[in-house]
């Protein structure tokens, strides 16, 4: 913060708050903020009902509690005036609700505001050994869930029913929270973020399954595409192209490479096969305390990959009104290469 001329960091319930303090909570209507000055000790302005909880989970000892009916904004102003009088540059959570940001602007009207990710993104994208262990555990649960789901009957089931099976299995394996489940069958698979619905799976359908869970605050995110009954020659062709593109992206991921170079490598395989217009999204995104966080594997992101950076490699081809195919693994950059956090097969799987 001092190096970058930042006087004050203000966080509300978010992955950033958890990262810095150890306290995890979803945002609510009550003021709950970390006040972190560039020098000196931080404090937290917290609802009285959370004080014991925060005192147990967080290392911050200076907790300034307010009761329902009190004016928390005056307490917030008092804390800021004490910790960082007249701050010129203030970072706030990227997703801080306007309910809290607008009063904060009034409390420090002369400050210039910027997003916390401009600083914390640089820290959070470099995972340490403990974080990588949690990501490995979450990735293993995703692998085991896929290996199990392909043994289950698909034909005649709805997308929702398959999604429910995925969720139940991840929970059974120990996932703290099911992050999401996308099941897109037949023509629905041509929409990368299809809203899983009531469509019944038919023989010959291509089914894209994108799912993940959370372990110790850290997420998994995997995509595998399976075929019900029998694959057409077109499906076989497109599947092989996506598989090659995904492998090329993983193999190109290493220290010193740029994020955009990985995107360009995967895209080149698909472009060469004349499916450039059917690759509808970036190659990947960072993963950690959030499902999407820096770095981003997309042309224009010139971030140089370093050990500990963890992200998805997930090229796809989407044939409108027919089917889609995507293969996604999470990988971590090591000192001398790359370590995939997903180990389940990339070979085409036929389900019943």
C-alpha positions as CSV (number, residue, x, y, z in Angstrom):
1,X,0.0,0.0,0.0
2,X,2.8,2.4,0.9
3,X,4.7,1.6,-2.3
4,X,1.5,2.3,-4.4
5,X,0.5,5.5,-2.5
6,X,-2.6,3.9,-1.0
7,X,-3.6,5.4,2.3
8,X,-6.5,3.1,3.2
9,X,-8.2,-0.2,2.3
10,X,-11.8,-0.7,3.2
11,X,-13.4,-4.1,2.8
12,X,-16.8,-5.5,3.4
13,X,-17.9,-9.2,3.6
14,X,-16.2,-10.7,0.5
15,X,-13.5,-13.1,-0.5
16,X,-11.0,-10.3,0.0
17,X,-12.1,-9.9,3.6
18,X,-11.7,-13.7,4.2
19,X,-8.3,-13.6,2.5
20,X,-7.0,-10.9,4.8
21,X,-8.7,-11.8,8.1
22,X,-10.0,-15.4,8.1
23,X,-13.6,-14.2,8.6
24,X,-16.1,-15.4,6.0
25,X,-19.6,-14.0,5.7
26,X,-22.0,-13.1,2.9
27,X,-22.9,-9.4,2.6
28,X,-26.0,-8.2,4.4
29,X,-27.7,-4.9,5.2
30,X,-25.6,-4.2,8.3
31,X,-22.3,-2.3,8.1
32,X,-19.4,-4.7,8.6
33,X,-16.1,-3.3,7.4
34,X,-12.4,-3.8,7.8
35,X,-10.4,-0.5,8.1
36,X,-6.8,-1.2,7.0
37,X,-4.4,1.8,7.0
38,X,-1.1,1.8,5.2
39,X,0.6,1.9,8.6
40,X,-0.5,1.0,12.0
41,X,-3.0,-1.6,13.2
42,X,-6.3,-2.3,11.4
43,X,-9.7,-2.3,13.0
44,X,-13.2,-3.7,12.1
45,X,-16.5,-1.9,12.5
46,X,-18.9,-4.8,13.1
47,X,-22.5,-5.4,14.2
48,X,-22.7,-6.4,17.9
49,X,-24.3,-9.7,17.0
50,X,-21.2,-10.7,15.0
51,X,-18.5,-9.6,17.5
52,X,-18.0,-13.0,19.1
53,X,-18.0,-14.8,15.8
54,X,-15.4,-12.4,14.3
55,X,-13.3,-12.5,17.4
56,X,-13.1,-16.3,17.0
57,X,-12.4,-16.4,13.3
58,X,-10.3,-13.3,12.6
59,X,-6.9,-12.2,13.8
60,X,-8.0,-8.5,14.0
61,X,-8.3,-7.6,17.7
62,X,-9.7,-4.1,17.4
63,X,-13.4,-4.7,17.0
64,X,-15.7,-1.7,17.2
65,X,-19.2,-3.0,17.6
66,X,-22.5,-1.2,17.1
67,X,-26.0,-2.3,18.1
68,X,-29.1,-2.3,16.0
69,X,-30.6,1.2,16.3
70,X,-27.1,2.8,16.5
71,X,-25.6,4.9,13.7
72,X,-22.8,2.8,12.3
73,X,-21.7,5.4,9.8
74,X,-20.6,7.7,12.6
75,X,-18.6,4.8,14.1
76,X,-17.1,4.2,10.7
77,X,-16.1,7.9,10.4
78,X,-14.5,7.8,13.8
79,X,-12.5,4.7,13.0
80,X,-11.3,6.2,9.7
81,X,-10.4,9.5,11.2
82,X,-8.3,7.7,13.8
83,X,-6.6,5.2,11.6
84,X,-6.1,7.2,8.4
85,X,-6.9,10.9,8.8
86,X,-7.8,12.6,5.5
87,X,-6.8,9.7,3.2
88,X,-6.1,10.7,-0.4
89,X,-6.3,7.3,-2.1
90,X,-8.7,4.6,-0.8
91,X,-9.3,1.1,-2.2
92,X,-12.7,-0.6,-1.7
93,X,-14.0,-4.0,-2.5
94,X,-14.8,-4.3,-6.2
95,X,-18.3,-5.6,-5.4
96,X,-19.1,-3.3,-2.4
97,X,-22.7,-2.5,-2.4
98,X,-23.7,1.1,-3.1
99,X,-25.6,0.9,0.2
100,X,-22.2,1.1,1.9
101,X,-20.0,2.8,-0.7
102,X,-22.1,6.0,-0.9
103,X,-21.9,6.7,2.9
104,X,-18.2,5.9,2.7
105,X,-17.8,8.6,0.0
106,X,-19.6,11.0,2.3
107,X,-17.3,10.2,5.3
108,X,-14.1,10.8,3.3
109,X,-15.3,13.3,0.5
110,X,-11.8,14.3,-0.6
111,X,-10.5,10.8,-1.3
112,X,-9.9,9.2,-4.7
113,X,-11.3,5.7,-4.8
114,X,-10.2,2.6,-6.7
115,X,-11.0,-1.1,-6.6
116,X,-9.3,-3.4,-4.2
117,X,-8.4,-5.9,-6.9
118,X,-5.8,-3.4,-8.2
119,X,-3.7,-4.4,-5.2
120,X,-5.2,-7.6,-3.8
121,X,-5.5,-9.3,-7.2
122,X,-1.8,-9.3,-7.5
123,X,-1.5,-11.1,-4.1
124,X,-4.4,-13.5,-4.5
125,X,-3.5,-14.8,-8.0
126,X,-0.3,-16.3,-6.5
127,X,-1.5,-19.2,-4.5
128,X,0.7,-20.6,-1.6
129,X,1.1,-24.3,-0.8
130,X,-1.8,-24.4,1.6
131,X,-4.1,-22.8,-0.9
132,X,-3.0,-25.2,-3.6
133,X,-3.7,-28.1,-1.3
134,X,-7.3,-26.9,-0.9
135,X,-7.7,-26.4,-4.6
136,X,-6.3,-30.0,-5.2
137,X,-8.9,-31.4,-2.7
138,X,-11.7,-29.5,-4.5
139,X,-10.4,-30.7,-7.8
140,X,-10.3,-34.3,-6.7
141,X,-13.9,-34.1,-5.6
142,X,-14.9,-32.9,-9.1
143,X,-12.9,-35.7,-10.7
144,X,-14.6,-38.3,-8.5
145,X,-18.0,-36.8,-9.2
146,X,-17.4,-37.1,-12.9
147,X,-16.1,-40.7,-12.7
148,X,-19.3,-41.6,-10.8
149,X,-21.9,-39.7,-12.9
150,X,-20.9,-41.4,-16.1
151,X,-21.9,-44.7,-14.5
152,X,-25.5,-43.4,-14.1
153,X,-28.3,-43.6,-16.6
154,X,-28.8,-40.4,-18.7
155,X,-31.3,-41.3,-21.4
156,X,-34.7,-40.1,-20.3
157,X,-33.4,-38.1,-17.4
158,X,-33.8,-34.3,-17.4
159,X,-31.0,-31.9,-17.2
160,X,-32.2,-30.9,-13.7
161,X,-32.1,-34.5,-12.5
162,X,-28.5,-35.0,-13.7
163,X,-27.5,-31.7,-12.1
164,X,-29.1,-32.8,-8.8
165,X,-27.1,-36.0,-8.9
166,X,-23.9,-34.0,-9.4
167,X,-24.7,-31.8,-6.5
168,X,-25.6,-34.7,-4.2
169,X,-22.3,-36.5,-5.1
170,X,-20.1,-33.5,-4.4
171,X,-21.8,-33.0,-1.1
172,X,-21.4,-36.7,-0.2
173,X,-17.7,-36.4,-1.0
174,X,-17.3,-33.5,1.5
175,X,-17.8,-30.4,-0.5
176,X,-18.7,-27.5,1.8
177,X,-20.9,-25.9,-0.8
178,X,-22.0,-26.8,-4.3
179,X,-20.8,-23.8,-6.4
180,X,-22.8,-24.5,-9.5
181,X,-23.9,-27.2,-11.9
182,X,-24.5,-26.6,-15.6
183,X,-26.0,-29.5,-17.6
184,X,-26.7,-28.6,-21.2
185,X,-28.0,-31.3,-23.5
186,X,-28.4,-31.5,-27.2
187,X,-29.0,-28.0,-28.8
188,X,-28.7,-26.4,-25.3
189,X,-25.0,-27.3,-25.3
190,X,-24.4,-24.6,-27.9
191,X,-25.0,-22.0,-25.2
192,X,-21.9,-22.0,-23.0
193,X,-23.7,-20.8,-19.8
194,X,-27.1,-22.5,-20.5
195,X,-29.5,-22.4,-17.6
196,X,-30.1,-26.1,-16.7
197,X,-33.7,-27.0,-17.3
198,X,-36.3,-29.6,-17.8
199,X,-35.2,-30.9,-21.2
200,X,-35.1,-34.7,-21.3
201,X,-31.9,-36.3,-22.6
202,X,-32.3,-38.4,-25.7
203,X,-30.1,-41.0,-27.3
204,X,-27.5,-39.3,-29.5
205,X,-27.4,-36.1,-27.4
206,X,-24.1,-34.4,-26.5
207,X,-24.2,-33.3,-22.9
208,X,-21.9,-30.6,-21.5
209,X,-21.5,-30.8,-17.7
210,X,-19.8,-27.9,-16.0
211,X,-19.7,-28.1,-12.2
212,X,-17.7,-27.4,-9.0
213,X,-17.7,-27.2,-5.2
214,X,-15.9,-25.5,-2.4
215,X,-13.4,-26.8,0.1
216,X,-11.9,-24.6,2.8
217,X,-13.2,-21.6,0.9
218,X,-11.5,-22.6,-2.4
219,X,-13.4,-23.8,-5.5
220,X,-13.2,-26.5,-8.1
221,X,-14.4,-26.0,-11.7
222,X,-14.5,-28.7,-14.3
223,X,-16.2,-29.3,-17.6
224,X,-16.6,-32.7,-19.3
225,X,-18.7,-33.5,-22.4
226,X,-20.3,-36.9,-22.8
227,X,-22.5,-38.5,-25.4
228,X,-25.6,-40.5,-24.8
229,X,-25.7,-43.8,-26.7
230,X,-23.7,-43.1,-29.8
231,X,-21.6,-40.2,-31.2
232,X,-22.0,-39.0,-34.8
233,X,-19.0,-38.5,-37.0
234,X,-19.4,-34.7,-36.7
235,X,-19.4,-35.0,-32.9
236,X,-16.3,-37.2,-32.9
237,X,-14.5,-34.7,-35.2
238,X,-15.4,-31.7,-33.1
239,X,-14.6,-33.5,-29.8
240,X,-11.1,-34.4,-31.0
241,X,-10.4,-30.8,-32.0
242,X,-11.5,-29.5,-28.6
243,X,-9.4,-32.1,-26.9
244,X,-6.3,-31.1,-28.9
245,X,-6.9,-27.4,-28.2
246,X,-7.3,-28.0,-24.5
247,X,-4.1,-30.1,-24.3
248,X,-2.2,-27.5,-26.3
249,X,-3.3,-24.8,-23.8
250,X,-2.2,-26.9,-20.8
251,X,1.2,-27.7,-22.4
252,X,1.9,-24.1,-23.2
253,X,1.2,-23.0,-19.6
254,X,4.5,-22.4,-17.9
255,X,6.4,-19.7,-16.0
256,X,7.2,-16.8,-18.3
257,X,4.4,-17.3,-20.7
258,X,1.7,-14.7,-20.9
259,X,-2.0,-15.3,-20.2
260,X,-2.8,-14.1,-23.8
261,X,-0.3,-16.5,-25.3
262,X,-2.2,-19.5,-23.8
263,X,-5.5,-18.2,-25.3
264,X,-3.7,-17.8,-28.7
265,X,-2.4,-21.4,-28.6
266,X,-5.8,-22.9,-27.9
267,X,-7.5,-20.7,-30.4
268,X,-5.0,-21.5,-33.1
269,X,-5.9,-25.2,-33.0
270,X,-9.6,-24.4,-33.3
271,X,-9.0,-21.7,-36.0
272,X,-7.0,-24.1,-38.1
273,X,-9.9,-26.5,-38.1
274,X,-12.2,-23.8,-39.4
275,X,-14.3,-23.4,-36.2
276,X,-13.0,-20.0,-35.2
277,X,-16.5,-18.4,-35.1
278,X,-17.8,-21.3,-32.9
279,X,-15.3,-20.6,-30.1
280,X,-17.4,-18.1,-28.2
281,X,-15.4,-17.2,-25.1
282,X,-11.9,-16.8,-23.6
283,X,-9.8,-19.8,-22.9
284,X,-9.9,-19.5,-19.1
285,X,-10.0,-17.6,-15.8
286,X,-8.3,-17.6,-12.5
287,X,-9.7,-19.7,-9.7
288,X,-9.4,-19.5,-5.9
289,X,-11.7,-17.9,-3.4
290,X,-13.8,-16.9,-6.3
291,X,-14.9,-18.9,-9.4
292,X,-13.7,-16.1,-11.7
293,X,-10.7,-14.0,-10.6
294,X,-7.4,-12.9,-12.1
295,X,-5.5,-13.9,-14.1
296,X,-7.7,-14.2,-17.2
297,X,-6.6,-16.4,-20.1
298,X,-7.7,-14.1,-22.9
299,X,-6.1,-12.0,-25.6
300,X,-5.2,-8.6,-24.1
301,X,-4.2,-10.0,-20.7
302,X,-0.4,-9.7,-20.8
303,X,0.1,-11.0,-17.2
304,X,3.3,-13.1,-17.1
305,X,2.6,-16.5,-15.5
306,X,4.4,-17.2,-12.2
307,X,4.5,-20.1,-9.9
308,X,1.3,-20.4,-7.8
309,X,-1.0,-18.9,-10.5
310,X,-4.1,-21.1,-10.9
311,X,-6.6,-20.9,-13.7
312,X,-8.8,-22.9,-16.1
313,X,-8.0,-24.0,-19.6
314,X,-11.4,-24.6,-21.2
315,X,-11.7,-24.1,-25.0
316,X,-15.0,-25.1,-26.6
317,X,-16.8,-25.3,-29.9
318,X,-20.5,-24.5,-30.1
319,X,-22.6,-25.5,-33.1
320,X,-25.8,-23.4,-33.0
321,X,-29.0,-25.4,-32.7
322,X,-27.1,-28.7,-32.6
323,X,-24.5,-29.2,-29.8
324,X,-21.6,-27.9,-27.9
325,X,-18.3,-29.4,-26.6
326,X,-16.1,-28.1,-23.9
327,X,-13.3,-29.6,-21.9
328,X,-12.0,-27.8,-18.8
329,X,-9.2,-28.5,-16.3
330,X,-7.8,-26.2,-13.6
331,X,-4.0,-25.9,-13.7
332,X,-1.4,-24.4,-11.4
333,X,1.9,-23.0,-12.6
334,X,4.9,-24.6,-10.9
335,X,8.5,-23.6,-10.7
336,X,9.3,-25.5,-13.9
337,X,6.0,-26.1,-15.7
338,X,2.4,-26.8,-15.0
339,X,0.4,-29.1,-12.7
340,X,-3.2,-30.0,-13.7
341,X,-5.5,-30.2,-10.7
342,X,-8.0,-32.4,-12.6
343,X,-6.9,-35.9,-13.4
344,X,-10.1,-37.6,-14.9
345,X,-10.0,-38.7,-18.5
346,X,-10.3,-36.4,-21.5
347,X,-11.3,-39.3,-23.7
348,X,-14.9,-39.2,-25.1
349,X,-17.3,-41.0,-22.7
350,X,-20.4,-42.7,-24.0
351,X,-23.2,-42.9,-21.3
352,X,-26.4,-44.9,-21.3
